[in-house]
């Protein structure tokens, strides 16, 4: 099960269900179309998939996402926001975007 919640009210906006053997990344892909434009989506650390994040961002207008990066992630800091916070640019290959 993967759920999409509106944070100010804590109401569930959308969800995707499947058996316990199903991949949560595939379930999250089902929620891409229900994400609103001009929004910020907070992902858990386990949802680090450049393909998923790229599709999430490209499927609407001003769709942004935020997640804790893995230690082995390859990125460039575009703008430092604080001691441990930064806006980053992730390197993606055409294969990842596919």
mmCIF file as gemmi writes it, N, C-alpha and C atoms, coordinates in Angstrom:
data_model
loop_
_atom_site.group_PDB
_atom_site.id
_atom_site.type_symbol
_atom_site.label_atom_id
_atom_site.label_alt_id
_atom_site.label_comp_id
_atom_site.label_asym_id
_atom_site.label_entity_id
_atom_site.label_seq_id
_atom_site.pdbx_PDB_ins_code
_atom_site.Cartn_x
_atom_site.Cartn_y
_atom_site.Cartn_z
_atom_site.occupancy
_atom_site.B_iso_or_equiv
_atom_site.pdbx_formal_charge
_atom_site.auth_seq_id
_atom_site.auth_asym_id
_atom_site.pdbx_PDB_model_num
ATOM 1 N N . UNK Axp A 1 ? 0.841 -1.17 0 1 0 ? 1 A 1
ATOM 2 C CA . UNK Axp A 1 ? 0 0 0 1 0 ? 1 A 1
ATOM 3 C C . UNK Axp A 1 ? 0.893 1.242 0 1 0 ? 1 A 1
ATOM 4 N N . UNK Axp A 2 ? 0.539 2.202 -0.835 1 0 ? 2 A 1
ATOM 5 C CA . UNK Axp A 2 ? 1.204 3.499 -0.89 1 0 ? 2 A 1
ATOM 6 C C . UNK Axp A 2 ? 0.104 4.544 -0.844 1 0 ? 2 A 1
ATOM 7 N N . UNK Axp A 3 ? 0.283 5.552 0.007 1 0 ? 3 A 1
ATOM 8 C CA . UNK Axp A 3 ? -0.74 6.583 0.164 1 0 ? 3 A 1
ATOM 9 C C . UNK Axp A 3 ? -0.169 7.963 -0.117 1 0 ? 3 A 1
ATOM 10 N N . UNK Axp A 4 ? -1.045 8.831 -0.576 1 0 ? 4 A 1
ATOM 11 C CA . UNK Axp A 4 ? -0.711 10.227 -0.808 1 0 ? 4 A 1
ATOM 12 C C . UNK Axp A 4 ? -1.582 11.042 0.154 1 0 ? 4 A 1
ATOM 13 N N . UNK Axp A 5 ? -0.925 11.873 0.983 1 0 ? 5 A 1
ATOM 14 C CA . UNK Axp A 5 ? -1.63 12.602 2.029 1 0 ? 5 A 1
ATOM 15 C C . UNK Axp A 5 ? -1.426 14.1 1.851 1 0 ? 5 A 1
ATOM 16 N N . UNK Axp A 6 ? -2.465 14.871 2.108 1 0 ? 6 A 1
ATOM 17 C CA . UNK Axp A 6 ? -2.372 16.322 2.145 1 0 ? 6 A 1
ATOM 18 C C . UNK Axp A 6 ? -1.92 16.675 3.562 1 0 ? 6 A 1
ATOM 19 N N . UNK Axp A 7 ? -0.765 17.297 3.682 1 0 ? 7 A 1
ATOM 20 C CA . UNK Axp A 7 ? -0.124 17.429 4.99 1 0 ? 7 A 1
ATOM 21 C C . UNK Axp A 7 ? -0.824 18.373 5.962 1 0 ? 7 A 1
ATOM 22 N N . UNK Axp A 8 ? -1.456 19.423 5.499 1 0 ? 8 A 1
ATOM 23 C CA . UNK Axp A 8 ? -2.064 20.354 6.446 1 0 ? 8 A 1
ATOM 24 C C . UNK Axp A 8 ? -3.29 19.762 7.129 1 0 ? 8 A 1
ATOM 25 N N . UNK Axp A 9 ? -4.028 18.904 6.424 1 0 ? 9 A 1
ATOM 26 C CA . UNK Axp A 9 ? -5.229 18.301 7.014 1 0 ? 9 A 1
ATOM 27 C C . UNK Axp A 9 ? -5.035 16.837 7.399 1 0 ? 9 A 1
ATOM 28 N N . UNK Axp A 10 ? -3.958 16.211 6.941 1 0 ? 10 A 1
ATOM 29 C CA . UNK Axp A 10 ? -3.673 14.787 7.139 1 0 ? 10 A 1
ATOM 30 C C . UNK Axp A 10 ? -4.736 13.876 6.523 1 0 ? 10 A 1
ATOM 31 N N . UNK Axp A 11 ? -5.411 14.364 5.508 1 0 ? 11 A 1
ATOM 32 C CA . UNK Axp A 11 ? -6.385 13.54 4.799 1 0 ? 11 A 1
ATOM 33 C C . UNK Axp A 11 ? -5.701 12.802 3.658 1 0 ? 11 A 1
ATOM 34 N N . UNK Axp A 12 ? -6.067 11.53 3.489 1 0 ? 12 A 1
ATOM 35 C CA . UNK Axp A 12 ? -5.529 10.761 2.371 1 0 ? 12 A 1
ATOM 36 C C . UNK Axp A 12 ? -6.215 11.215 1.087 1 0 ? 12 A 1
ATOM 37 N N . UNK Axp A 13 ? -5.403 11.561 0.102 1 0 ? 13 A 1
ATOM 38 C CA . UNK Axp A 13 ? -5.914 12.053 -1.171 1 0 ? 13 A 1
ATOM 39 C C . UNK Axp A 13 ? -6.033 10.912 -2.173 1 0 ? 13 A 1
ATOM 40 N N . UNK Axp A 14 ? -5.074 9.998 -2.131 1 0 ? 14 A 1
ATOM 41 C CA . UNK Axp A 14 ? -5.046 8.903 -3.089 1 0 ? 14 A 1
ATOM 42 C C . UNK Axp A 14 ? -4.265 7.748 -2.479 1 0 ? 14 A 1
ATOM 43 N N . UNK Axp A 15 ? -4.513 6.547 -2.998 1 0 ? 15 A 1
ATOM 44 C CA . UNK Axp A 15 ? -3.762 5.387 -2.515 1 0 ? 15 A 1
ATOM 45 C C . UNK Axp A 15 ? -3.737 4.314 -3.6 1 0 ? 15 A 1
ATOM 46 N N . UNK Axp A 16 ? -2.787 3.413 -3.465 1 0 ? 16 A 1
ATOM 47 C CA . UNK Axp A 16 ? -2.66 2.272 -4.377 1 0 ? 16 A 1
ATOM 48 C C . UNK Axp A 16 ? -2.405 1.03 -3.534 1 0 ? 16 A 1
ATOM 49 N N . UNK Axp A 17 ? -3.143 -0.022 -3.806 1 0 ? 17 A 1
ATOM 50 C CA . UNK Axp A 17 ? -3.049 -1.258 -3.052 1 0 ? 17 A 1
ATOM 51 C C . UNK Axp A 17 ? -2.644 -2.411 -3.957 1 0 ? 17 A 1
ATOM 52 N N . UNK Axp A 18 ? -1.93 -3.36 -3.392 1 0 ? 18 A 1
ATOM 53 C CA . UNK Axp A 18 ? -1.589 -4.598 -4.096 1 0 ? 18 A 1
ATOM 54 C C . UNK Axp A 18 ? -1.185 -5.621 -3.039 1 0 ? 18 A 1
ATOM 55 N N . UNK Axp A 19 ? -0.851 -6.801 -3.467 1 0 ? 19 A 1
ATOM 56 C CA . UNK Axp A 19 ? -0.435 -7.856 -2.557 1 0 ? 19 A 1
ATOM 57 C C . UNK Axp A 19 ? 0.877 -7.535 -1.862 1 0 ? 19 A 1
ATOM 58 N N . UNK Axp A 20 ? 1.188 -8.279 -0.825 1 0 ? 20 A 1
ATOM 59 C CA . UNK Axp A 20 ? 2.377 -7.987 -0.03 1 0 ? 20 A 1
ATOM 60 C C . UNK Axp A 20 ? 3.678 -8.218 -0.792 1 0 ? 20 A 1
ATOM 61 N N . UNK Axp A 21 ? 3.647 -8.912 -1.894 1 0 ? 21 A 1
ATOM 62 C CA . UNK Axp A 21 ? 4.856 -9.144 -2.688 1 0 ? 21 A 1
ATOM 63 C C . UNK Axp A 21 ? 5.1 -8.054 -3.726 1 0 ? 21 A 1
ATOM 64 N N . UNK Axp A 22 ? 4.189 -7.122 -3.846 1 0 ? 22 A 1
ATOM 65 C CA . UNK Axp A 22 ? 4.321 -6.092 -4.885 1 0 ? 22 A 1
ATOM 66 C C . UNK Axp A 22 ? 5.345 -5.03 -4.469 1 0 ? 22 A 1
ATOM 67 N N . UNK Axp A 23 ? 5.896 -4.387 -5.47 1 0 ? 23 A 1
ATOM 68 C CA . UNK Axp A 23 ? 6.93 -3.377 -5.287 1 0 ? 23 A 1
ATOM 69 C C . UNK Axp A 23 ? 6.272 -2.019 -5.023 1 0 ? 23 A 1
ATOM 70 N N . UNK Axp A 24 ? 6.689 -1.335 -3.955 1 0 ? 24 A 1
ATOM 71 C CA . UNK Axp A 24 ? 6.114 -0.034 -3.63 1 0 ? 24 A 1
ATOM 72 C C . UNK Axp A 24 ? 6.423 1.017 -4.694 1 0 ? 24 A 1
ATOM 73 N N . UNK Axp A 25 ? 7.533 0.873 -5.407 1 0 ? 25 A 1
ATOM 74 C CA . UNK Axp A 25 ? 7.858 1.814 -6.489 1 0 ? 25 A 1
ATOM 75 C C . UNK Axp A 25 ? 6.803 1.744 -7.586 1 0 ? 25 A 1
ATOM 76 N N . UNK Axp A 26 ? 6.369 0.531 -7.924 1 0 ? 26 A 1
ATOM 77 C CA . UNK Axp A 26 ? 5.334 0.366 -8.948 1 0 ? 26 A 1
ATOM 78 C C . UNK Axp A 26 ? 4.011 0.947 -8.467 1 0 ? 26 A 1
ATOM 79 N N . UNK Axp A 27 ? 3.718 0.79 -7.185 1 0 ? 27 A 1
ATOM 80 C CA . UNK Axp A 27 ? 2.489 1.373 -6.642 1 0 ? 27 A 1
ATOM 81 C C . UNK Axp A 27 ? 2.558 2.896 -6.655 1 0 ? 27 A 1
ATOM 82 N N . UNK Axp A 28 ? 3.726 3.451 -6.344 1 0 ? 28 A 1
ATOM 83 C CA . UNK Axp A 28 ? 3.884 4.906 -6.362 1 0 ? 28 A 1
ATOM 84 C C . UNK Axp A 28 ? 3.686 5.459 -7.761 1 0 ? 28 A 1
ATOM 85 N N . UNK Axp A 29 ? 4.083 4.711 -8.792 1 0 ? 29 A 1
ATOM 86 C CA . UNK Axp A 29 ? 3.873 5.146 -10.18 1 0 ? 29 A 1
ATOM 87 C C . UNK Axp A 29 ? 2.395 5.327 -10.484 1 0 ? 29 A 1
ATOM 88 N N . UNK Axp A 30 ? 1.538 4.548 -9.827 1 0 ? 30 A 1
ATOM 89 C CA . UNK Axp A 30 ? 0.098 4.668 -10.045 1 0 ? 30 A 1
ATOM 90 C C . UNK Axp A 30 ? -0.453 5.991 -9.515 1 0 ? 30 A 1
ATOM 91 N N . UNK Axp A 31 ? 0.268 6.637 -8.614 1 0 ? 31 A 1
ATOM 92 C CA . UNK Axp A 31 ? -0.202 7.89 -8.013 1 0 ? 31 A 1
ATOM 93 C C . UNK Axp A 31 ? 0.278 9.13 -8.764 1 0 ? 31 A 1
ATOM 94 N N . UNK Axp A 32 ? 1.088 8.948 -9.778 1 0 ? 32 A 1
ATOM 95 C CA . UNK Axp A 32 ? 1.653 10.098 -10.498 1 0 ? 32 A 1
ATOM 96 C C . UNK Axp A 32 ? 0.551 10.987 -11.065 1 0 ? 32 A 1
ATOM 97 N N . UNK Axp A 33 ? -0.437 10.408 -11.695 1 0 ? 33 A 1
ATOM 98 C CA . UNK Axp A 33 ? -1.485 11.213 -12.328 1 0 ? 33 A 1
ATOM 99 C C . UNK Axp A 33 ? -2.374 11.938 -11.323 1 0 ? 33 A 1
ATOM 100 N N . UNK Axp A 34 ? -2.441 11.447 -10.09 1 0 ? 34 A 1
ATOM 101 C CA . UNK Axp A 34 ? -3.294 12.1 -9.093 1 0 ? 34 A 1
ATOM 102 C C . UNK Axp A 34 ? -2.564 13.199 -8.319 1 0 ? 34 A 1
ATOM 103 N N . UNK Axp A 35 ? -1.269 13.339 -8.517 1 0 ? 35 A 1
ATOM 104 C CA . UNK Axp A 35 ? -0.521 14.409 -7.84 1 0 ? 35 A 1
ATOM 105 C C . UNK Axp A 35 ? -0.9 15.747 -8.457 1 0 ? 35 A 1
ATOM 106 N N . UNK Axp A 36 ? -1.192 16.743 -7.632 1 0 ? 36 A 1
ATOM 107 C CA . UNK Axp A 36 ? -1.602 18.039 -8.183 1 0 ? 36 A 1
ATOM 108 C C . UNK Axp A 36 ? -0.425 18.824 -8.756 1 0 ? 36 A 1
ATOM 109 N N . UNK Axp A 37 ? -0.725 19.693 -9.702 1 0 ? 37 A 1
ATOM 110 C CA . UNK Axp A 37 ? 0.277 20.613 -10.221 1 0 ? 37 A 1
ATOM 111 C C . UNK Axp A 37 ? 0.597 21.644 -9.134 1 0 ? 37 A 1
ATOM 112 N N . UNK Axp A 38 ? 1.746 22.285 -9.258 1 0 ? 38 A 1
ATOM 113 C CA . UNK Axp A 38 ? 2.199 23.301 -8.292 1 0 ? 38 A 1
ATOM 114 C C . UNK Axp A 38 ? 2.234 22.716 -6.876 1 0 ? 38 A 1
ATOM 115 N N . UNK Axp A 39 ? 2.881 21.558 -6.746 1 0 ? 39 A 1
ATOM 116 C CA . UNK Axp A 39 ? 2.904 20.877 -5.456 1 0 ? 39 A 1
ATOM 117 C C . UNK Axp A 39 ? 4.315 20.397 -5.109 1 0 ? 39 A 1
ATOM 118 N N . UNK Axp A 40 ? 4.485 20.058 -3.85 1 0 ? 40 A 1
ATOM 119 C CA . UNK Axp A 40 ? 5.712 19.459 -3.337 1 0 ? 40 A 1
ATOM 120 C C . UNK Axp A 40 ? 5.334 18.13 -2.717 1 0 ? 40 A 1
ATOM 121 N N . UNK Axp A 41 ? 5.938 17.052 -3.169 1 0 ? 41 A 1
ATOM 122 C CA . UNK Axp A 41 ? 5.679 15.722 -2.637 1 0 ? 41 A 1
ATOM 123 C C . UNK Axp A 41 ? 6.873 15.296 -1.802 1 0 ? 41 A 1
ATOM 124 N N . UNK Axp A 42 ? 6.614 14.844 -0.584 1 0 ? 42 A 1
ATOM 125 C CA . UNK Axp A 42 ? 7.653 14.352 0.313 1 0 ? 42 A 1
ATOM 126 C C . UNK Axp A 42 ? 7.699 12.836 0.202 1 0 ? 42 A 1
ATOM 127 N N . UNK Axp A 43 ? 8.851 12.302 -0.151 1 0 ? 43 A 1
ATOM 128 C CA . UNK Axp A 43 ? 9.032 10.865 -0.284 1 0 ? 43 A 1
ATOM 129 C C . UNK Axp A 43 ? 9.871 10.342 0.87 1 0 ? 43 A 1
ATOM 130 N N . UNK Axp A 44 ? 9.627 9.112 1.249 1 0 ? 44 A 1
ATOM 131 C CA . UNK Axp A 44 ? 10.448 8.409 2.221 1 0 ? 44 A 1
ATOM 132 C C . UNK Axp A 44 ? 11.753 7.993 1.55 1 0 ? 44 A 1
ATOM 133 N N . UNK Axp A 45 ? 12.773 7.732 2.323 1 0 ? 45 A 1
ATOM 134 C CA . UNK Axp A 45 ? 14.084 7.357 1.796 1 0 ? 45 A 1
ATOM 135 C C . UNK Axp A 45 ? 14.016 6.138 0.876 1 0 ? 45 A 1
ATOM 136 N N . UNK Axp A 46 ? 13.102 5.235 1.116 1 0 ? 46 A 1
ATOM 137 C CA . UNK Axp A 46 ? 12.998 4.021 0.32 1 0 ? 46 A 1
ATOM 138 C C . UNK Axp A 46 ? 12.51 4.237 -1.1 1 0 ? 46 A 1
ATOM 139 N N . UNK Axp A 47 ? 12.061 5.436 -1.438 1 0 ? 47 A 1
ATOM 140 C CA . UNK Axp A 47 ? 11.531 5.713 -2.769 1 0 ? 47 A 1
ATOM 141 C C . UNK Axp A 47 ? 12.562 6.369 -3.675 1 0 ? 47 A 1
ATOM 142 N N . UNK Axp A 48 ? 13.843 6.179 -3.388 1 0 ? 48 A 1
ATOM 143 C CA . UNK Axp A 48 ? 14.894 6.74 -4.224 1 0 ? 48 A 1
ATOM 144 C C . UNK Axp A 48 ? 14.987 5.915 -5.503 1 0 ? 48 A 1
ATOM 145 N N . UNK Axp A 49 ? 14.332 6.395 -6.529 1 0 ? 49 A 1
ATOM 146 C CA . UNK Axp A 49 ? 14.377 5.789 -7.859 1 0 ? 49 A 1
ATOM 147 C C . UNK Axp A 49 ? 14.363 6.95 -8.842 1 0 ? 49 A 1
ATOM 148 N N . UNK Axp A 50 ? 15.468 7.153 -9.54 1 0 ? 50 A 1
ATOM 149 C CA . UNK Axp A 50 ? 15.552 8.295 -10.436 1 0 ? 50 A 1
ATOM 150 C C . UNK Axp A 50 ? 14.494 8.245 -11.527 1 0 ? 50 A 1
ATOM 151 N N . UNK Axp A 51 ? 14.141 7.061 -11.971 1 0 ? 51 A 1
ATOM 152 C CA . UNK Axp A 51 ? 13.087 6.938 -12.977 1 0 ? 51 A 1
ATOM 153 C C . UNK Axp A 51 ? 11.749 7.416 -12.441 1 0 ? 51 A 1
ATOM 154 N N . UNK Axp A 52 ? 11.396 6.988 -11.241 1 0 ? 52 A 1
ATOM 155 C CA . UNK Axp A 52 ? 10.145 7.411 -10.609 1 0 ? 52 A 1
ATOM 156 C C . UNK Axp A 52 ? 10.139 8.915 -10.366 1 0 ? 52 A 1
ATOM 157 N N . UNK Axp A 53 ? 11.21 9.444 -9.816 1 0 ? 53 A 1
ATOM 158 C CA . UNK Axp A 53 ? 11.273 10.867 -9.5 1 0 ? 53 A 1
ATOM 159 C C . UNK Axp A 53 ? 11.238 11.724 -10.758 1 0 ? 53 A 1
ATOM 160 N N . UNK Axp A 54 ? 11.887 11.258 -11.824 1 0 ? 54 A 1
ATOM 161 C CA . UNK Axp A 54 ? 11.865 11.992 -13.087 1 0 ? 54 A 1
ATOM 162 C C . UNK Axp A 54 ? 10.45 12.026 -13.664 1 0 ? 54 A 1
ATOM 163 N N . UNK Axp A 55 ? 9.77 10.884 -13.679 1 0 ? 55 A 1
ATOM 164 C CA . UNK Axp A 55 ? 8.396 10.841 -14.188 1 0 ? 55 A 1
ATOM 165 C C . UNK Axp A 55 ? 7.467 11.694 -13.333 1 0 ? 55 A 1
ATOM 166 N N . UNK Axp A 56 ? 7.681 11.679 -12.009 1 0 ? 56 A 1
ATOM 167 C CA . UNK Axp A 56 ? 6.84 12.47 -11.096 1 0 ? 56 A 1
ATOM 168 C C . UNK Axp A 56 ? 6.957 13.958 -11.437 1 0 ? 56 A 1
ATOM 169 N N . UNK Axp A 57 ? 8.167 14.403 -11.665 1 0 ? 57 A 1
ATOM 170 C CA . UNK Axp A 57 ? 8.409 15.818 -11.935 1 0 ? 57 A 1
ATOM 171 C C . UNK Axp A 57 ? 7.922 16.214 -13.324 1 0 ? 57 A 1
ATOM 172 N N . UNK Axp A 58 ? 8.092 15.362 -14.314 1 0 ? 58 A 1
ATOM 173 C CA . UNK Axp A 58 ? 7.783 15.699 -15.697 1 0 ? 58 A 1
ATOM 174 C C . UNK Axp A 58 ? 6.305 15.54 -16.058 1 0 ? 58 A 1
ATOM 175 N N . UNK Axp A 59 ? 5.515 14.917 -15.202 1 0 ? 59 A 1
ATOM 176 C CA . UNK Axp A 59 ? 4.134 14.6 -15.576 1 0 ? 59 A 1
ATOM 177 C C . UNK Axp A 59 ? 3.151 15.738 -15.307 1 0 ? 59 A 1
ATOM 178 N N . UNK Axp A 60 ? 3.613 16.859 -14.815 1 0 ? 60 A 1
ATOM 179 C CA . UNK Axp A 60 ? 2.707 17.968 -14.543 1 0 ? 60 A 1
ATOM 180 C C . UNK Axp A 60 ? 3.446 19.297 -14.574 1 0 ? 60 A 1
ATOM 181 N N . UNK Axp A 61 ? 2.791 20.321 -14.081 1 0 ? 61 A 1
ATOM 182 C CA . UNK Axp A 61 ? 3.352 21.669 -14.054 1 0 ? 61 A 1
ATOM 183 C C . UNK Axp A 61 ? 3.826 21.971 -12.635 1 0 ? 61 A 1
ATOM 184 N N . UNK Axp A 62 ? 5.106 22.33 -12.501 1 0 ? 62 A 1
ATOM 185 C CA . UNK Axp A 62 ? 5.682 22.695 -11.198 1 0 ? 62 A 1
ATOM 186 C C . UNK Axp A 62 ? 5.453 21.613 -10.135 1 0 ? 62 A 1
ATOM 187 N N . UNK Axp A 63 ? 5.726 20.376 -10.488 1 0 ? 63 A 1
ATOM 188 C CA . UNK Axp A 63 ? 5.669 19.282 -9.505 1 0 ? 63 A 1
ATOM 189 C C . UNK Axp A 63 ? 7.076 19.062 -8.977 1 0 ? 63 A 1
ATOM 190 N N . UNK Axp A 64 ? 7.245 19.281 -7.712 1 0 ? 64 A 1
ATOM 191 C CA . UNK Axp A 64 ? 8.542 19.13 -7.065 1 0 ? 64 A 1
ATOM 192 C C . UNK Axp A 64 ? 8.465 17.981 -6.071 1 0 ? 64 A 1
ATOM 193 N N . UNK Axp A 65 ? 9.62 17.47 -5.7 1 0 ? 65 A 1
ATOM 194 C CA . UNK Axp A 65 ? 9.676 16.398 -4.716 1 0 ? 65 A 1
ATOM 195 C C . UNK Axp A 65 ? 10.861 16.626 -3.791 1 0 ? 65 A 1
ATOM 196 N N . UNK Axp A 66 ? 10.783 16.019 -2.628 1 0 ? 66 A 1
ATOM 197 C CA . UNK Axp A 66 ? 11.818 16.145 -1.611 1 0 ? 66 A 1
ATOM 198 C C . UNK Axp A 66 ? 11.993 14.786 -0.948 1 0 ? 66 A 1
ATOM 199 N N . UNK Axp A 67 ? 13.247 14.359 -0.8 1 0 ? 67 A 1
ATOM 200 C CA . UNK Axp A 67 ? 13.522 13.114 -0.105 1 0 ? 67 A 1
ATOM 201 C C . UNK Axp A 67 ? 14.937 13.141 0.445 1 0 ? 67 A 1
ATOM 202 N N . UNK Axp A 68 ? 15.183 12.378 1.511 1 0 ? 68 A 1
ATOM 203 C CA . UNK Axp A 68 ? 16.564 12.27 2.002 1 0 ? 68 A 1
ATOM 204 C C . UNK Axp A 68 ? 17.389 11.479 0.996 1 0 ? 68 A 1
ATOM 205 N N . UNK Axp A 69 ? 18.542 12.001 0.617 1 0 ? 69 A 1
ATOM 206 C CA . UNK Axp A 69 ? 19.389 11.321 -0.351 1 0 ? 69 A 1
ATOM 207 C C . UNK Axp A 69 ? 20.162 10.181 0.284 1 0 ? 69 A 1
ATOM 208 N N . UNK Axp A 70 ? 20.405 9.168 -0.521 1 0 ? 70 A 1
ATOM 209 C CA . UNK Axp A 70 ? 21.267 8.079 -0.069 1 0 ? 70 A 1
ATOM 210 C C . UNK Axp A 70 ? 22.701 8.581 -0.033 1 0 ? 70 A 1
ATOM 211 N N . UNK Axp A 71 ? 23.517 7.916 0.743 1 0 ? 71 A 1
ATOM 212 C CA . UNK Axp A 71 ? 24.916 8.331 0.862 1 0 ? 71 A 1
ATOM 213 C C . UNK Axp A 71 ? 25.686 8.157 -0.443 1 0 ? 71 A 1
ATOM 214 N N . UNK Axp A 72 ? 25.282 7.196 -1.281 1 0 ? 72 A 1
ATOM 215 C CA . UNK Axp A 72 ? 26.012 6.944 -2.518 1 0 ? 72 A 1
ATOM 216 C C . UNK Axp A 72 ? 25.418 7.688 -3.718 1 0 ? 72 A 1
ATOM 217 N N . UNK Axp A 73 ? 24.507 8.623 -3.483 1 0 ? 73 A 1
ATOM 218 C CA . UNK Axp A 73 ? 23.888 9.374 -4.582 1 0 ? 73 A 1
ATOM 219 C C . UNK Axp A 73 ? 24.903 10.32 -5.22 1 0 ? 73 A 1
ATOM 220 N N . UNK Axp A 74 ? 24.838 10.419 -6.544 1 0 ? 74 A 1
ATOM 221 C CA . UNK Axp A 74 ? 25.72 11.326 -7.28 1 0 ? 74 A 1
ATOM 222 C C . UNK Axp A 74 ? 24.925 12.578 -7.626 1 0 ? 74 A 1
ATOM 223 N N . UNK Axp A 75 ? 25.397 13.727 -7.135 1 0 ? 75 A 1
ATOM 224 C CA . UNK Axp A 75 ? 24.667 14.974 -7.341 1 0 ? 75 A 1
ATOM 225 C C . UNK Axp A 75 ? 25.624 16.156 -7.307 1 0 ? 75 A 1
ATOM 226 N N . UNK Axp A 76 ? 25.118 17.297 -7.769 1 0 ? 76 A 1
ATOM 227 C CA . UNK Axp A 76 ? 25.824 18.566 -7.655 1 0 ? 76 A 1
ATOM 228 C C . UNK Axp A 76 ? 24.95 19.502 -6.843 1 0 ? 76 A 1
ATOM 229 N N . UNK Axp A 77 ? 25.52 20.155 -5.848 1 0 ? 77 A 1
ATOM 230 C CA . UNK Axp A 77 ? 24.762 21.119 -5.054 1 0 ? 77 A 1
ATOM 231 C C . UNK Axp A 77 ? 24.589 22.395 -5.871 1 0 ? 77 A 1
ATOM 232 N N . UNK Axp A 78 ? 23.354 22.727 -6.226 1 0 ? 78 A 1
ATOM 233 C CA . UNK Axp A 78 ? 23.074 23.928 -7.002 1 0 ? 78 A 1
ATOM 234 C C . UNK Axp A 78 ? 23.008 25.162 -6.109 1 0 ? 78 A 1
ATOM 235 N N . UNK Axp A 79 ? 22.485 24.975 -4.89 1 0 ? 79 A 1
ATOM 236 C CA . UNK Axp A 79 ? 22.341 26.099 -3.967 1 0 ? 79 A 1
ATOM 237 C C . UNK Axp A 79 ? 22.283 25.551 -2.54 1 0 ? 79 A 1
ATOM 238 N N . UNK Axp A 80 ? 23.145 26.013 -1.684 1 0 ? 80 A 1
ATOM 239 C CA . UNK Axp A 80 ? 23.152 25.591 -0.272 1 0 ? 80 A 1
ATOM 240 C C . UNK Axp A 80 ? 22.075 26.358 0.491 1 0 ? 80 A 1
ATOM 241 N N . UNK Axp A 81 ? 21.291 25.634 1.272 1 0 ? 81 A 1
ATOM 242 C CA . UNK Axp A 81 ? 20.231 26.239 2.067 1 0 ? 81 A 1
ATOM 243 C C . UNK Axp A 81 ? 20.58 26.283 3.548 1 0 ? 81 A 1
ATOM 244 N N . UNK Axp A 82 ? 21.413 25.376 3.974 1 0 ? 82 A 1
ATOM 245 C CA . UNK Axp A 82 ? 21.792 25.28 5.374 1 0 ? 82 A 1
ATOM 246 C C . UNK Axp A 82 ? 22.953 24.33 5.503 1 0 ? 82 A 1
ATOM 247 N N . UNK Axp A 83 ? 23.259 23.972 6.732 1 0 ? 83 A 1
ATOM 248 C CA . UNK Axp A 83 ? 24.411 23.106 6.978 1 0 ? 83 A 1
ATOM 249 C C . UNK Axp A 83 ? 24.284 21.758 6.279 1 0 ? 83 A 1
ATOM 250 N N . UNK Axp A 84 ? 23.106 21.161 6.322 1 0 ? 84 A 1
ATOM 251 C CA . UNK Axp A 84 ? 22.922 19.852 5.69 1 0 ? 84 A 1
ATOM 252 C C . UNK Axp A 84 ? 21.818 19.864 4.629 1 0 ? 84 A 1
ATOM 253 N N . UNK Axp A 85 ? 21.39 21.036 4.191 1 0 ? 85 A 1
ATOM 254 C CA . UNK Axp A 85 ? 20.318 21.145 3.213 1 0 ? 85 A 1
ATOM 255 C C . UNK Axp A 85 ? 20.812 21.87 1.966 1 0 ? 85 A 1
ATOM 256 N N . UNK Axp A 86 ? 20.388 21.375 0.819 1 0 ? 86 A 1
ATOM 257 C CA . UNK Axp A 86 ? 20.777 22.007 -0.445 1 0 ? 86 A 1
ATOM 258 C C . UNK Axp A 86 ? 19.791 21.637 -1.533 1 0 ? 86 A 1
ATOM 259 N N . UNK Axp A 87 ? 19.655 22.521 -2.494 1 0 ? 87 A 1
ATOM 260 C CA . UNK Axp A 87 ? 18.975 22.173 -3.736 1 0 ? 87 A 1
ATOM 261 C C . UNK Axp A 87 ? 20.027 21.515 -4.606 1 0 ? 87 A 1
ATOM 262 N N . UNK Axp A 88 ? 19.713 20.338 -5.131 1 0 ? 88 A 1
ATOM 263 C CA . UNK Axp A 88 ? 20.723 19.591 -5.871 1 0 ? 88 A 1
ATOM 264 C C . UNK Axp A 88 ? 20.241 19.27 -7.279 1 0 ? 88 A 1
ATOM 265 N N . UNK Axp A 89 ? 21.187 19.001 -8.138 1 0 ? 89 A 1
ATOM 266 C CA . UNK Axp A 89 ? 20.934 18.508 -9.485 1 0 ? 89 A 1
ATOM 267 C C . UNK Axp A 89 ? 21.432 17.074 -9.536 1 0 ? 89 A 1
ATOM 268 N N . UNK Axp A 90 ? 20.531 16.148 -9.843 1 0 ? 90 A 1
ATOM 269 C CA . UNK Axp A 90 ? 20.904 14.74 -9.941 1 0 ? 90 A 1
ATOM 270 C C . UNK Axp A 90 ? 21.268 14.408 -11.371 1 0 ? 90 A 1
ATOM 271 N N . UNK Axp A 91 ? 22.278 13.605 -11.529 1 0 ? 91 A 1
ATOM 272 C CA . UNK Axp A 91 ? 22.703 13.144 -12.85 1 0 ? 91 A 1
ATOM 273 C C . UNK Axp A 91 ? 21.873 11.92 -13.214 1 0 ? 91 A 1
ATOM 274 N N . UNK Axp A 92 ? 21.177 11.99 -14.343 1 0 ? 92 A 1
ATOM 275 C CA . UNK Axp A 92 ? 20.399 10.84 -14.809 1 0 ? 92 A 1
ATOM 276 C C . UNK Axp A 92 ? 20.849 10.474 -16.214 1 0 ? 92 A 1
ATOM 277 N N . UNK Axp A 93 ? 20.832 9.196 -16.469 1 0 ? 93 A 1
ATOM 278 C CA . UNK Axp A 93 ? 21.174 8.688 -17.8 1 0 ? 93 A 1
ATOM 279 C C . UNK Axp A 93 ? 19.884 8.515 -18.599 1 0 ? 93 A 1
ATOM 280 N N . UNK Axp A 94 ? 19.967 8.438 -19.909 1 0 ? 94 A 1
ATOM 281 C CA . UNK Axp A 94 ? 18.764 8.159 -20.708 1 0 ? 94 A 1
ATOM 282 C C . UNK Axp A 94 ? 18.091 6.838 -20.306 1 0 ? 94 A 1
ATOM 283 N N . UNK Axp A 95 ? 18.892 5.863 -19.905 1 0 ? 95 A 1
ATOM 284 C CA . UNK Axp A 95 ? 18.344 4.582 -19.473 1 0 ? 95 A 1
ATOM 285 C C . UNK Axp A 95 ? 17.514 4.756 -18.205 1 0 ? 95 A 1
ATOM 286 N N . UNK Axp A 96 ? 17.965 5.578 -17.28 1 0 ? 96 A 1
ATOM 287 C CA . UNK Axp A 96 ? 17.226 5.838 -16.046 1 0 ? 96 A 1
ATOM 288 C C . UNK Axp A 96 ? 15.917 6.542 -16.343 1 0 ? 96 A 1
ATOM 289 N N . UNK Axp A 97 ? 15.94 7.531 -17.231 1 0 ? 97 A 1
ATOM 290 C CA . UNK Axp A 97 ? 14.721 8.265 -17.565 1 0 ? 97 A 1
ATOM 291 C C . UNK Axp A 97 ? 13.705 7.392 -18.278 1 0 ? 97 A 1
ATOM 292 N N . UNK Axp A 98 ? 14.189 6.375 -18.978 1 0 ? 98 A 1
ATOM 293 C CA . UNK Axp A 98 ? 13.303 5.448 -19.688 1 0 ? 98 A 1
ATOM 294 C C . UNK Axp A 98 ? 12.513 4.626 -18.701 1 0 ? 98 A 1
